[in-house]
Amino acid sequence: MSDLSTGAAAPPAQTDPPPPPTRRAWLGLAVILLAAFMELLDVTVVTVASPEIQNSFHTSYAQVQWILAGYQLTFAAGLVAGGRLGDIFGCRRIFVVGVLAFTGASLLCGIASSGTQLVLFRLIQGLAAALMFPQVQAIIHVTFTRRHRAAAFGALGGVTGLAGIAGPLLGGGLIGLDLFGSGWRMIFLINIPVGVLAAVGATLLVTERRSEQRPGLDLVGTALGTAAVALVVFPLIQGRDAGWAWWIWALLALSVPAVGLFLWHQRALEKRSGWPVVDLALFRGGSFGIGLVVQFVSFAGISAFFLVLAVELQAGYEWSALRTGLAFLPIAVGTGLASGISIPLMPRLGKRLIQAGALVMALGMVALMVTLHTHPTDVSVWTLTPAGLVVGLGLGLIVTTVNDVVLAEAVGPSAGSAAGVKAMVGQSGNAVGVAVLGALFFGLLSSNASAATHDELTRLRSELKRLSVSAPDAAALERSLAECFTGQARITDRSTPLPACTELADQARASGDPAVPRLVRESLSAVRQQHFSYSMKSSLGYEVAVYVLVFLLVFLLPLRRLTPGARR
């Protein structure tokens, strides 16, 4: 708009449109998006592999949790510093270093010989990802302008959504194929050829761009920022396993002064004309700060939903890793479709696409609740498909648009820093969402276990009477089934059989009628499925609330119909 108001006085060069990106730029985009897909895939790909990893190493449940959570912790904690390193040394250079480090860490994960080693290598993998990912967003921002930038960010959004969905699908497929007898190890080893290809491709196709003003590295600010993020993310990830002990709350409380100290240091450095690790000018007006809030809340629903859905299908319905991965396929299809639709609409609709996505996501969660209500014990990939498609459409609209909205004002030497902050906020949102929804979901599984057996015990009693089982034996079977299920619902490590479940099997066999053990197994399966279905339905209310909140928060963003590149 400012160009129109001052058009007569503006030099002609300022009104000329920038040249379109070259073919080399688009090929470079494909390369960095491939690396981003690989890195984001590793956030969720381990979810369906955890039972096989636990059996392979006989690890504790806590170690399995850290194999999943350690990557997310170091990834989130290192993102801001990774973004600033790109500002200093060049986005392409740090991108290549991050890709090669990620590839090496993936190799170490694939050949790990113990659970402890795997946890350590996953931590290293997360740090490498923190170097790589901010550069992807920064390269897009400095390489593309106008509608081309919207298309590039739209492609990144689509990759972000698809990677999260494809993790369980690809992980389940690779485990099911068991290539070369590798089992779960292939989910890490497959990163090696992809990483090498991305590093070579980026070196050949991505143009290095540096600002004339090269910022310095704020080591103190980096350390304070990393500590602040760790003090938030670590207790949120570990809290449920630690029973929300006092030290968990103490660490969370310490995060408040840590954040305050970090902000004080950044302001002080800015006043001295230094280079703070986070450019605080980005938060002064405009859309960056509010956009980060929108992104945080949005991501607080995404990973948490993937987690509880995977647990629901594998633990509740005893689906295989491959079948569980297939259940995510409709979500992936919906995400891809919505991403393609969003790209041409972004310049005209802007933030309204996020609002549309939030409403569609909420609708999809309601549809899933209805599906679980109508199919409590016979849910299948096909019955989940309609709700999954709707969820995927909403997800694609959100993640495709939020990158462009948040980074609209990130320009010059702070582009990498802004991209790091954005990525860190997204990963922190993931951690908060997993902590909140995980506590709700698993809490429901534990607290409602006794009540869940009531209806099934009534049916079991009737069937045992039909099979002419004596009243004392029938009562003993009912009592053992209730104790077995209640115990299963309250433990986190299912590798050790419970005495009540062993007693139940022995009692069923002692009846002498082969129909009785079959009936008991069917009853135990039915009550477990109904209980998981009820807990999942109740937990999805959190998801609906999250996306209603996203819809309302977007009203605080300025209405921007043009992408930021269109004003330059």
N, C-alpha and C positions, 0 to 999 in steps of 0.2 A: 504493500500500500504506500510506503514512503517513496518508492520509485515513481509512482503516479503523481504524487503531490509536488515533487521537485524535478519532474522530467525535463523541463526546459533548461534548467541550469546544470543538469548532470552531464558529465562528459560522455560521449557516445560509447566509450569502452565499457562503462559501468552498466549499460543497458543491454549489451550484447550477451546472448545466452552462452553459458559455458559449453565447450565441445562435449559431445556425448562420450561415454567411456569406450575405450577401445576393446577389441576382441580379447586382447591380452588381459585387460582388467577383469572381464567376465570370467575368463579361465582361472585367473588368480582367486576370484571370489569362490569358484567351485572348489578349489583346493583348500582354502581356509575353512569353508563350510564342512568339508569332509572331516577335517581335523576337529572342528567343533562338535560334529555329530559323534565322533569317536569318544571325545572327552566327556560329553554329557551322557552318553550311553552308559558309561561306567558308574554313574550315580545310581542307576536302578538295575543294571544287568545282574548284579550279585544277589538280588532279592530272591529269585527263583533257584539260585544255586546254593543257598545257605544250608539246606538239609544234606546235600552231597558233600559239601566242605566239612560239615560237622562230622559226618560218618567217616570221611577220609582221614581226618586228623584226630578224631575223638576229642574235639575241643569242648571247652565249657560254653555254656550259652552266652556268657559275658564276652568271650572271645569272638564268637560269631557276630554279636552285636557290633563289636568294634571293627570287624572286617567291613561291615556295612557302613558304620558311622564315622570311622576314622578318616576315610576319604573325604567325606562331606565337611568334617571339621577343619582339616588343613586346607582344603579348597577354599572355604569361606574366609579363613583367617588370612590367607596370603593374597587375596585378590586385589586389595587396594595397593599393596606394595608392587604386585605384578604389573598393575596398570601404570604406575609411576615409572617403573623401570623401562617400560615401552616409550614413555615420554622422553626419557634421558638418552637411551641408547638406540632408539629406533624400533618401531613396532615390528617390522619384519624380522629383525635380528633376534629380538626376544621371543617372537613367535616360534622361530626355528629352534632356538635353544629349548623352549618349553616342550615342543613336539618331540624332540630327540630325548629329552629327559623322561617324558611320559612313556615313550616307547621302551626305554631301558627299564623303567619301573614296572611296566607291564610284563616284560620278560622275567623279571625277578618274581613277580606274583605268580607267573605260570609255572615256575620251577621251585616254588617254596616247598620246604619239607616239613614245616610245622605251622600250627596256628599262630604262634608268636611271630614267626618270620613273615607270614602273610599280612598280619596287622601292620608290622613295620613298613613293609613294601607298599601297602595301601596308603599309609601316611605320606610316603615319598611321592606316590602317584598323585595324590591330591595337591601337593605343593607344585608339582610340575604343571598340573592343570591350571593352577592359579597364575602361573607365568604365561600360559598360552592363551587362555580364553579372553582376557581383556583386550589383547591385541587384535582379535577377530573383529570386535566391535569398533575399535579405533581405526583399523585399516579400512573398514567400510565407510566410516565417517569421513575420512580424509581423501578417499579415492572417488567417491560418487557424490553427485550433486543433483538437485531437483528431483524429478520423479524417479530417476535412476537410484537415488539413495533410498527412496521409499521402497522400491522393488528389492534392493539388496537387503535392507532391514527386514522386509517381509519374508524373504527367503530365509534369513537367519531365524526369524520367529518360527517359521514352519519347521526348520531343522530342530530348534529347541524343543518344540512340542513333540515332534516325531521321535526324537531321541529318547525322551522320557517314557513314551509309550512303547517304543521298540525294544527297550532294554529287557523287560520280561519276555517278550516274544522271541527275540534273538537268543537270549540266554537259554530259554527252554528248548529252542530248536537245536542249538549247539550241544547241549547236554544230551538231548534225545538221540542225536546222530552219533555221538561218541566217536568223533573222528580220530583215527589212529590210536584208539584206546585212551584218549586224553581226558575224557569225562568233563568235569567242570573247568579244567585248566585252559581249555580252548577259548573260554570267554575272555581271557587275558592275552593268550598267545596270538589271537586274531588281530590284535592291535599292532603287531610288529610290522607286517607289510603295509598296513594302512598308514602308520606313522612315518615310515621311510618314504612312501609315496608323497605324503603331505609335506615333509621337510624339503624334499627335492623340488617338488612343484612350486612351493612358496619361494624358494631361492631363485627359480627361473622366471616366475610369472608375476610375483608381487613386487611392486616398486617401493623402495624404501623412501619414506618421507619423514623429514625432521623439521621442527620449527626452527626459525632463525634464533629464537631464544631457547636455549637448551636448559631446562630446569635442573636444579640440583637434587640430590637424594637426601631426603630428610630421615636420617637413621633413627633419631629419637622418636619422631612422629610415627614412623613405620612400626617401631617396637610397641609404642603405646596403643596404636590402632589395632595391631595384631592381638595384643593382650586383651583389649576391650572386647573384640569379637570373640576370642576364645573363652572369656569369662561369661559370655552369654550363651554361645553355642554348646560348649562342653557340658555344662550342667543340664541343659535342655535335652541333649541326647542321652546322657547318662542317668538322668533323674529317675526314670521309672525303674530301671534295674537296681538303683541304689535305694529304692523305697522312699525317695524324696527325703533323704536324711538331712540333718541340720547343715552339714557342710555343703550340700547342693545349694541350699538357700543362701548360705554365706557367700559362695562364689557369685551367685546372681546379684547379691547386694553389693559385692565389690565391683561389679561391672559398672554401676552408676558413677562412683568417683573416677573409675578408669576412663569412662567416656568423657566426663567433665575435664579431667586432666588432659586428655587428648585434644579436646576442643580449645582449651586454654592455650596449649602449646601451639596449635595451628594458628590461632589469632595472633599470638605474640610473634611468631615467625613471619606472618603476613605483614604485620606492622613494621618489621625490620627489613621489608622488601626481600624477604627470602623466598624459598620455594617450598611451601607446605606440601605434605603428601596428598592432601585433599584441597582442591581449590575452593575455598569457602565462598568465593564470589558466585559460584554456581547456585548457591542456596538463597541468594538475595533476589527475591522476586522470580517471576517466570514459572516454569513448569518443572524444573529439576527436582526440587525438594518434594513437592506434592506428588510428582510422578513416581518417586521412590516409595512413598507411602502406598500408592496404588499397587506398585509392583510387589512390595512386601506382603500385602494382604492377599493379593492374587496367588502368589506362590505358596502362601501358608495353607492353601487348599489343595494344590496340585499334587505334590509329592506325598502328602498325607493320605490322599485318596488312593493313590497307587499302592501304598503300603498296606492299608487295611483291606483293599480288594484282593491283593495277592494272598494275604493271610486268610481271608475269608474262604477263598477257593481252595487253597492248599491244605490248611489245617481244618477248616470246617467241612468241606466237601471231599477232601482227600483227592484232589485233582493232581495229576502229574505236572511237572514243570512245563512240558510242552503244551499240555491242554490249557494250563493257566496262561501261558504266553499267547495262545490263540484267542483267549477271551479279551485281550487287549487290542487285537487286530481291528475291530470296528472303531475303537477310539482313534487309532492311528489313521484309518481311512478318513474319518470325520475331520481330524486335524489337518490332513493334507488338503482336503477339499476346501476347508475354510481359509487356509493360508492362501490358496490360489485365488479365491474370491476377494480376499482382503487387500491384496497388493494394488489392484487398480482403483479400489475404493478409498484407500488411505488419504490421497491428496484432497478428496472432497469431504470425507466424513471425519477424519481425524479421530479424536477421543471418543466419538459416538460409537465407533466400532468396538471399543473396549466395553462400553455399556451394553451393547448388543450381546457381546460375548459373555458378559457376566449373567445376563438374564437367561441366555441359552444354557449356560453351565448349570444354573440353579434349576432350570426345567429338566435338564438331563438327570440331575440328582434325584429330583422328585420321581421321574420315570423309573429310575433304578429302585427306589423305595417301593413303588407299586409292583415292579417285577418280583422283588424278593417277597413281597406280601402274597402275591398270587402263586408263586412257585417256591415255597419254603424248602421243599425236599427234592424237587425235580428240576432245579435250575440247570441250564445248559448254555453252551456258547451261543446257540440260536436265540434263546429267550433273552440273553443279555445284549444281543446285537442292537436292537432299536435304541435302548437307553445309551449304549456305548457310542453309537453314532452321534447322538445329540450332544453328549458330553464332549466328544472330539470336536464337533463344530464350534462349540463355545470356547474350548481351549485354543483352537486355531485362531479365532478372532482376537483373543486376548494377547497371546504371545507374539503374534505377528505385528501387532500395533504398538505394544508397550515399549519396544526398543526405540522406535522413532520418537515417541512422546517424551520419554525420559531423557534422551540424549539430544533433544532439540537445541539446547543452548550450550552444548559441550563443544567448544571450538578451540583452535590454536594449540598451544603447548599442553593444555590440560585435557585433551581428548582421551588419552589413555587413562589418566587418573579417574576421570568421570566414568569411563567404561568399567574400571575396576570397582569403583564404589557401587555402581549399578549391579554388577554381577555378585558382589558380596552381599548386597541387600537381598537379592533374589535367593541366594543360598541360605542366608540367615532366615528368610521367610520359610524356606523348606524345613529347616530344623525346628522352628517354632511350631509349624503346622504338624509335623510328625510327633512332636512332644505332646501337644494339646490333644490331637485326635487319637494318638496312640494311647494316652492315659484314659481318655473317654472310652474307647473301644475295648481295651483290655480290662478296664475297670468294670464295664458292663458284663464281660464274660465271667469275671470272678464273682460279682455280687449277685447275679441273677441265675447262677447255675442250679441252685436247689429248686427254685420256682419253675425252671424250664422243664424239669422232669415230670411235672404233675400230669399233664395231659397224656404223655406217652405211657406213664405207669398205669393209667386207667385202661388204655388199650392193651398193654401187656398183660394186665390181670385178666382181662376178658379172654385173650388168646390162650393163656396158660390154662384157664378153666376149660376151654374147648378141647385142649390137648390132654385133659384129665390129669393135670399135675396137682398133687395134693396141696391143700391150703398152706401148711407150714412151709413146704418147699417153694411154693409160689411167693410167699411173703419174704423168704430168704433171698430169692432171686430179685425181687423188687428192691429190697434194701441194698443188696450188693450193686445193682445197676445204678441206683441213685448215688451211692458212695463212689463208684468208679467214675461216673461222669463228673461229679462235683470235683473230685481230685484232678481229673484231666483238665478241667476248665481253669483250675487255679495254679497249675504249674506252668513254667515257661520252657523247661527242657523235657521233651516228650520221648527222649531216647531210652529212659529207664522205665520199665513197666511198674505200675502201681500195684501194691498188694491186693487192693479191693478189686481191681480188674482181673488179676490172676484168680482170685477166689470166685469171681463171677463166672469165668470160663470153666473152672473146675465143677462148680455147682450145676452148670448147664449140661456138661457132659455126663455128670453122675445121674441125671434123670433117665438115661437109657434110651430116650427118644431122640433121634437125630434132628427132628424138627425143632426141638427146644433150643439147642445152640444157635441154629439158624435164626430163630425168632429173636433171641437175645441180641445177636449181632445186628439184626435189622433195627431193633428198638434203640440200641445204643447209637447207631448211625443216624437214625431219624431224629433223636433228641439233640444230638450234636448239631446237625444241620439246621434244625429249627432255632436252636439257641444262637448259633452264629448269625443266622438270618435276622433274628430279632435285634441282636447287638449291632449289626451293620445298619439296619434300617434306622435305629435310634441315632447312631453316630452320624449318619448322613444329614441330620438336621444341622450339624455344625457346618457342613459344606454349603448348604443352602444359605445359612446366615453369613458366611464369608463372602459369597458372591452378591448377595444383596448389599452388603457393606461396600464392596467394590463399586457397584453401580452408583451408590450414593456419593462415594468419594470422588468419582470422576467429575461430578459437577463442579468441584473446586479447581479443576484444571482449566486453563484458558482455552477457548475454542479456536483451534488452529486448523484451518482447512488446507493450508499449504504445508508441505514438508519444509524443514528449515533450509534445505538447499535451494528452495524456490525463491528465497529472498536474497540470495547472493548473486 
